[in-house]
Amino acid sequence: MTVLTDSYTAEREAIDAGLRTSVDRLPAAASRIASYHFGWTDEQGHESRASSGKALRPLLTLLAAKAVAGAAPHADSADGAELWRPAVPAAVAVELIHNFSLVHDDIIDRDETRRHRPTVWKVFGSTDAILVGDALHALAFEVLAESGSESVAAGTGLLAGTVRALIEGQLADTRFEERDRVGIAECVAMAEAKTASLMGCATALGALFAGGTEVQVKALRDFGFRLGLAFQHVDDLLGIWGDPEVTGKAVFSDLRNRKKSLPVTAALGSGRPESAELARLYAGAGPLDEAQLVRAAELVETCGGRSASRESAESLTASAAVGLGAGGLLPEAVAELSGLAASTVGRAW
Amino acid sequence: MTVLTDSYTAEREAIDAGLRTSVDRLPAAASRIASYHFGWTDEQGHESRASSGKALRPLLTLLAAKAVAGAAPHADSADGAELWRPAVPAAVAVELIHNFSLVHDDIIDRDETRRHRPTVWKVFGSTDAILVGDALHALAFEVLAESGSESVAAGTGLLAGTVRALIEGQLADTRFEERDRVGIAECVAMAEAKTASLMGCATALGALFAGGTEVQVKALRDFGFRLGLAFQHVDDLLGIWGDPEVTGKAVFSDLRNRKKSLPVTAALGSGRPESAELARLYAGAGPLDEAQLVRAAELVETCGGRSASRESAESLTASAAVGLGAGGLLPEAVAELSGLAASTVGRAW
């Protein structure tokens, strides 16, 4: 599947170059492992062309920067100038934080596959995965610090506060696994902390690094935050009904792990008679067999979990786009942000 | 044992207050675990008066700030004013980074005891320990960012670069465990990355946050760096000959783990006939029995490992103190830094 992020060639190249420059500063052992994680090399350290992911978050940063910079009185956007350039360090920092959290979360969740390849801990062991995650975390702040921007302090504070939210979300997620019942409000709060906060940070940092006003930063942060929550709804739908070829995960993977995702939590809390059967399947011990997985997916659908997440994703995306009306942003960039949102949320589910 | 750090009451209170304010910002589950780690609460979350450690690094930051601020032309140090105040955020950030690395290193090394209590991963599990370490890491940058100092960008860059060094040291340490032979130069480089770099960062950040000149920052960084390496030599001596009542570790603990510490590496590389016997003990499988531990300690001593580390610690401390002559620092603070160094390195071994 081609996603819209593929079209931003210059932006993606700038992000990629920034990431590589950062990773090159690490000690050799850590640099090698980080290069594997980003898909630049294979397990033996040979050059590779594996997927580095969609780079959605750093692209949001650059488009947010463009939306702000292009709207400034002195802006020269007539020739499609690269108004997003000053925000590249912010974009790189966001992507580093995202990948630090992926590397650590994969250890915690014992996930063995990411982007169709074995995860870092699976290949190099948990010790190296902890340390490489820590390295990417530190690099993010180093990139911001060395940007020369006037917004280093504000950006650093925003990014560090976002890491606190990510940790809050991941802690809640691990606690949910140990509990029988999780309310939909708790589950949404977890998704906001785990996913929406970093997307909101991505757009806010772009606006900050482009010298945006408070109103602009807030409008773009709200946009990213809503899009992030929509994204999590879609991700959770893909975790049940996604095509393994596209997601890189086994079919029904989230059900297999009895994950209390957004659609599952909505179904369990629906009060419909079938939700009790779903609760029993989730409460059982040992792995679910194929028939049980098929039945669980049916039950999530029957109890309205699938439609609830689909509708949430759509209404969040729509309201995110509407919110971009504030702050006098560059219309061309606003259209691009809305298009990116629609493309992201429109992934096949 | 009372160490000199106990006498800096006002400084220690300011550091403690800053740490508590930071930790309070974490989500409840993470805050509770971090409070346990710092010795403020017990495993059940009840108030406790366990040791939070010596707070050596943040004290170095504050004394370095005092050395700089007190030497400035406009300084009013006549009444012992709290010239170190502006550097408190830097001191807190350094202590947060130190503790993030302790929490993660304890997972990696499977260390079960720290400051006479079970380690975080041992009490709360590795998942929570990874996440709480990550939280302390992010908090460090948040404290710097919100300090209002003019040195936020420079300080953030310095601190992030130091985390890279810490990771390099920890990676080298884990690699050494898998190797039969480690040269003394490699072992010193590892200790520099793992310990000296953060002490050098501690003093440099204090100087930066007090508005120090380039010469002052460098002189104080060199001081901290040398003291840090001396400190590691002493720590490694304590890891073999330290009193368990003081160190909180079992007697011969580093030998028990076949740790390639500085004195052991010096002994193994001494070329003396007895070093071959030590190498055989270290190469064996299974735990060393008590007689073998006693013998290994004797061999390290016979091969000159004990005296080599003792002499290195003393000469590094002496040269560190001499280096403080540069940059026109406040003599009173220089004397305090030298005293702190002597007290640290003079720990019973």
Interface residues (C-beta under 8 A of the other chain):
Chain A: R25 L26 P27 A29 A30 F100 H104 I107 I108 S126 T127 D128 I130 L131 V132 G133 D134 A135 H137 A138 L139 F141 E142 L144 A145 E146 V152 A153 A154 T156 G157 L159 A160 G161 V163 R164 I167 E168 Q170 L171 A172 T174 R175
Chain B: R25 L26 P27 A29 A30 F100 H104 I107 I108 S126 T127 D128 I130 L131 V132 G133 D134 A135 H137 A138 L139 F141 E142 L144 A145 E146 V152 A153 A154 T156 G157 L159 A160 G161 V163 R164 I167 E168 Q170 L171 A172 T174 R175
